[in-house]
Amino acid sequence: MNEQKLMSLLGLAQKAGKVVSGDFAVQGALKSGKARLLIIAKDASNSTKKEYQYQAEFRNIAVYCALSKDQLGNSIGKALRAAVVITDEGFVKLVVKALEE
């Protein structure tokens, strides 16, 4: 995984308004069907990971564990983030490519 590229892509997606972050907003995006990709921080608690993974898998949304909470938050210009959702299919393709490098 190319962490620097991933963080840059998340920053671009945030500026384009295609990233949802924060507990209630992420859960809302998952439930409403707006979510296309879920990224969970590697250092998120096990209960947080399980809850988000369950919600995403129930709705057939791809899930990746990447970066730390600090890196995830910094990449989108926010405080610590346990999870972020990407809502745009174009950004999803780019982010998945960076995650799988």
C-alpha positions as a Markdown table, in Angstrom:
| # | Residue | x | y | z |
|---|---|---|---|---|
| 1 | Met | 0.0 | 0.0 | 0.0 |
| 2 | Asn | 1.3 | 3.4 | -0.9 |
| 3 | Glu | 0.3 | 5.4 | 2.2 |
| 4 | Gln | 1.4 | 8.8 | 0.8 |
| 5 | Lys | -0.6 | 8.4 | -2.4 |
| 6 | Leu | -3.6 | 7.2 | -0.4 |
| 7 | Met | -3.5 | 10.2 | 1.9 |
| 8 | Ser | -3.2 | 12.6 | -1.0 |
| 9 | Leu | -6.2 | 11.0 | -2.8 |
| 10 | Leu | -8.3 | 11.2 | 0.4 |
| 11 | Gly | -7.4 | 14.9 | 0.7 |
| 12 | Leu | -8.5 | 15.5 | -2.9 |
| 13 | Ala | -11.7 | 13.6 | -2.3 |
| 14 | Gln | -12.4 | 15.6 | 0.8 |
| 15 | Lys | -11.9 | 18.9 | -1.1 |
| 16 | Ala | -14.3 | 17.6 | -3.8 |
| 17 | Gly | -16.9 | 16.9 | -1.1 |
| 18 | Lys | -16.8 | 13.1 | -1.7 |
| 19 | Val | -15.6 | 12.0 | 1.8 |
| 20 | Val | -17.9 | 11.5 | 4.8 |
| 21 | Ser | -16.2 | 11.3 | 8.2 |
| 22 | Gly | -17.3 | 11.3 | 11.9 |
| 23 | Asp | -19.1 | 8.5 | 13.6 |
| 24 | Phe | -22.7 | 9.6 | 13.0 |
| 25 | Ala | -22.0 | 10.8 | 9.4 |
| 26 | Val | -20.3 | 7.5 | 8.4 |
| 27 | Gln | -23.1 | 5.4 | 9.9 |
| 28 | Gly | -25.7 | 7.6 | 8.1 |
| 29 | Ala | -23.8 | 7.3 | 4.7 |
| 30 | Leu | -23.7 | 3.5 | 5.2 |
| 31 | Lys | -27.4 | 3.3 | 6.0 |
| 32 | Ser | -28.5 | 5.7 | 3.3 |
| 33 | Gly | -26.7 | 3.9 | 0.5 |
| 34 | Lys | -24.4 | 6.9 | -0.3 |
| 35 | Ala | -21.3 | 5.0 | 0.7 |
| 36 | Arg | -19.2 | 3.3 | -2.0 |
| 37 | Leu | -16.1 | 2.5 | 0.0 |
| 38 | Leu | -15.3 | 2.3 | 3.8 |
| 39 | Ile | -11.8 | 2.8 | 5.2 |
| 40 | Ile | -11.3 | 1.9 | 8.8 |
| 41 | Ala | -8.2 | 3.0 | 10.7 |
| 42 | Lys | -5.8 | 0.1 | 11.6 |
| 43 | Asp | -5.7 | 1.3 | 15.3 |
| 44 | Ala | -9.5 | 1.6 | 15.7 |
| 45 | Ser | -10.9 | -0.5 | 18.5 |
| 46 | Asn | -12.1 | -4.0 | 17.7 |
| 47 | Ser | -15.7 | -3.1 | 18.5 |
| 48 | Thr | -15.6 | -0.1 | 16.2 |
| 49 | Lys | -14.1 | -2.3 | 13.4 |
| 50 | Lys | -16.7 | -5.0 | 13.9 |
| 51 | Glu | -19.6 | -2.5 | 13.9 |
| 52 | Tyr | -18.5 | -0.7 | 10.7 |
| 53 | Gln | -17.6 | -4.0 | 8.9 |
| 54 | Tyr | -21.0 | -5.5 | 9.8 |
| 55 | Gln | -22.9 | -2.4 | 8.5 |
| 56 | Ala | -20.8 | -2.3 | 5.3 |
| 57 | Glu | -20.9 | -6.0 | 4.5 |
| 58 | Phe | -24.6 | -6.1 | 5.1 |
| 59 | Arg | -24.9 | -3.5 | 2.3 |
| 60 | Asn | -22.2 | -5.0 | 0.0 |
| 61 | Ile | -19.8 | -2.0 | 0.5 |
| 62 | Ala | -16.1 | -2.7 | 0.2 |
| 63 | Val | -14.1 | -2.3 | 3.4 |
| 64 | Tyr | -10.4 | -1.7 | 3.9 |
| 65 | Cys | -8.3 | -1.3 | 7.0 |
| 66 | Ala | -5.6 | 1.3 | 6.4 |
| 67 | Leu | -3.6 | 4.1 | 8.0 |
| 68 | Ser | -3.8 | 5.1 | 11.7 |
| 69 | Lys | -6.6 | 7.3 | 13.1 |
| 70 | Asp | -4.2 | 10.2 | 13.1 |
| 71 | Gln | -3.2 | 9.7 | 9.4 |
| 72 | Leu | -6.8 | 9.2 | 8.4 |
| 73 | Gly | -7.8 | 12.5 | 10.1 |
| 74 | Asn | -4.8 | 14.4 | 8.9 |
| 75 | Ser | -5.3 | 13.3 | 5.3 |
| 76 | Ile | -8.7 | 15.0 | 5.2 |
| 77 | Gly | -7.8 | 18.0 | 7.3 |
| 78 | Lys | -9.6 | 16.9 | 10.4 |
| 79 | Ala | -8.9 | 15.5 | 13.9 |
| 80 | Leu | -8.6 | 11.8 | 14.6 |
| 81 | Arg | -10.9 | 9.6 | 12.5 |
| 82 | Ala | -11.7 | 5.9 | 13.1 |
| 83 | Ala | -13.4 | 5.6 | 9.7 |
| 84 | Val | -14.1 | 7.5 | 6.5 |
| 85 | Val | -16.5 | 6.8 | 3.6 |
| 86 | Ile | -15.9 | 7.7 | 0.0 |
| 87 | Thr | -19.1 | 8.4 | -1.9 |
| 88 | Asp | -17.8 | 8.8 | -5.5 |
| 89 | Glu | -17.2 | 5.9 | -7.7 |
| 90 | Gly | -14.3 | 7.7 | -9.5 |
| 91 | Phe | -12.4 | 8.3 | -6.3 |
| 92 | Val | -13.2 | 4.7 | -5.2 |
| 93 | Lys | -11.3 | 3.3 | -8.2 |
| 94 | Leu | -8.2 | 5.5 | -7.5 |
| 95 | Val | -8.2 | 4.8 | -3.8 |
| 96 | Val | -8.6 | 1.0 | -4.2 |
| 97 | Lys | -5.7 | 1.1 | -6.7 |
| 98 | Ala | -3.5 | 2.9 | -4.1 |
| 99 | Leu | -4.6 | 0.5 | -1.4 |
| 100 | Glu | -3.7 | -2.5 | -3.4 |
| 101 | Glu | -0.3 | -1.3 | -4.7 |
